[in-house]
Amino acid sequence: MRDPRPDTATFLQACRDAGATDVEVLIVEGTEISMSADRNGRTRKEPAEVWEASVRVVDRRGAVGRVALTRRSRVDPGKVARRAMDRAAAASPDPDDGPAVRLDVPDRGLGILDPRLEVMDDDARVEVIESNLEGAEGAAEGIEPESFVYRERVLTRSFRSTRGVVATERSSRFELTGTVRDRRTGQVLTDAVDSRHFADVASVPLGVDLARRLAGYGVEAPLPTGNVALLLDPLAVARLLPALAPAFSGEAIEAGTSFLTGWIGQRVASSRLHILDDAAAPGALETRAFDDRGVPAMPIPLLREGVCGSTYLGPRLARRRNQRPTGHERADGSLWPGNLIVRSGTRSRNMLLPDLGAHVAIADFLDLSGVDLAAGTLDLPVMALAMDGPQVVGCAGPRRLQCAIPDLLSAVVHVCSDQERIRNVDACTWILEGIALG
């Protein structure tokens, strides 16, 4: 794999030659392998090269211009520099919108590069797909595998700026996406597992899990009535939290586009909820040495026992406030949340569920487009299960969860001890009171 560091130096110098007073260059380079198989056993492999770049300049007036590139072939650094300077000339000056100051970037201990890469071959990759196809075929009556897709990315990210930041990170990422179908109803279910390490993806029986979940959805049961508890499975918690994380953006709060505007330091959730963003957790999915602005991430307690705590800060807002940027910004200025960690409780589901009697469980969120972070509301389709203590009675069908986000978070009365890592969230079961499904 090529070392992109010389290229970052070339682009930076070209921008200085074009008249830029400050420059940031990010280059992401690597390889991607995609392998897929359907229920008929047909397999396909699609290797690809990955190359992306972001060049950001500041002119003498303090205005910023940025150019994003996606293809390395026939890229002229001089032309890119002039294009970035033209965009800066058309922008308004902003004295705070320059590169971040130099901070110590970790170069080891992240655990985001699988050491097994050097000895991996296609046989191991195909085995992951085939074992999950076979598992889905025999796990539940009437359920058949539709397709399984394996993706593998090995990337080198290199950053350089005129503030003295020179940083490089190499990482791997593995993902397996599976789809199963109910032969009787035609209903399909898709989910994925991904990790920085191949063994994590290879050891998860995704096909079996998907088939059994879909089969369970085929057993119908009425929704329990009355004032019953609502349970969020770890999978549901792991789906929901990344959709809520952008509400903690300092930029969104200042602009009034987050429902948390005016709530910093105040209680917005149950005192049982403590949620941390840690983009430096070893081996986790969103762990990185630095963000796209060259800033190493710092841990952020988003909720401290239900109180709205710290917020994400990009370099621009951090400079205005004379604070340190948190390391959660992408090259295009959007938020890049890290690993969300929910502090687990001390009591297990087995201890708590028998006392609940009849209740409702949200097994999964089917669509998150109804999350309105400006208004602070949820209008989401969910897969609901009718429960009797720890036993699943049956599927109460797709339902709707409609409530204010603070109401949902404040309704949590128990956080269980069954913490598990699902993608970029360390999640556990939540038990709520006072929230009903429609």
C-alpha positions, 0 to 999 in steps of 0.5 A: 500500500502506498504511503500518502504522506509525500502526497500531502506534502506536495498538495500543501506546498502547492497551496502555499505557492498559490498564496494560501496562508494556512492549509489542511490536506487529508488523504485517505488511500487503501483497498476495498474487497466486496464478496457476495453470495446468494441462496443459489451459491453464486459468489462474486468478488469485486476488489477496488482501490480507494482514494479520497482527498480534502484540500482546505485553504485559508487566504490572506483575508481569512476566508476558507476554500475547500476542494474534495477529490475522489480520484487520484488519476490525473490530479494536478496539485497546482490546479487543485490549489488554484481552485481552492483559492478561487473558492476562498476568494468567493467566501466571506472572511472568518478569523476563527475558521482556520486549522486546529492547533497542533495536539498530540496524536496517538500512534499506537494502542488504538487496536484498529488494524487487524494483525491477521491481515497479512495471512488472510485469503479468499478462502477465509472470506468465502467461508464466512459467507457460506457458513452464514448462508447454511446457518440461515437455511436451517435455523428456522422453518420457512425462512431462507437466506436471500443474500450475504455480502462481505466487505473489507476495507484497509485504509491509510489516513494521512493529514498535514497542516501548516500548524505543524500537524503531521499524522498518519493512521492505518486501519481495517474494517470488516462488515457482513450484511445478510438478508433472509426471507420468509417463504410464506409471507415474503417478508425480508429482514436485513442486518449487519455486523461489522468490526475492526477485526475479522474474527469478530465478524467471522464468529457471529452467527448472523444468518442464524440470528436473522432467521430466528428473529424473522421467524419470531416475527411470524408468531402474532400476538395482541399488544398488551393493554393498560399501563405496561412497561416498555423494554428497549432491547440492546439492538434497539438502543444501539440503533437509536443512540447514533441518531440522537448524537448529533443533537449534542453538536455545539454548532447545532445547539448554538444555531438553535437547530437542536432541541438541547438549545438552552438545556446544557447543564440541565436534566433531560433524561433519567438519572440512570442514564450516563452516556459517553462518547469515546472515539479512542476506545481500543479496537472499537468501530469508530476509534481513530487517531484523529478526525478529518481536521487533524484533531485527536478525539477526547472523551465526551460525557454527553449525559451525566446521570441524566444531565446534559453534559459536554458537547461536540466542538469543531475547531471553528467554534472551539477557537471562538470559545477559547476551548479545545476542539473535541475531534469529531468533525469530518472534512465537509464540516459534518459531525463524526460521532465516536463510540457511544458507551452506555454505562450498564446497570447492576441488575440483569434482565433475568432479575428484572423481567419476571416482575414486569409481567405483561409488557412490550419490547421494542426489538428494533427500529425499522426506520429512523427518518422520523427523528426530528432533532430540532423539535426534539420529537420521535415518530418511528416505526418499531417492531414490537413484541408482546412479552410476559416476564422473560418470555416472548408471547409473539409479535405485536406487529409494526407499531409507532413510537411517538413522543418527545425525546426528553420524555423517552429518555426520562422514562428509563427506570432500569438500565440492565447489566447485559452490555454488548457492543453493537457496531459503534454502541456499547448498549444494554437493555432499557426498561421504561415506564409511561411510554406507550406505542401507537 
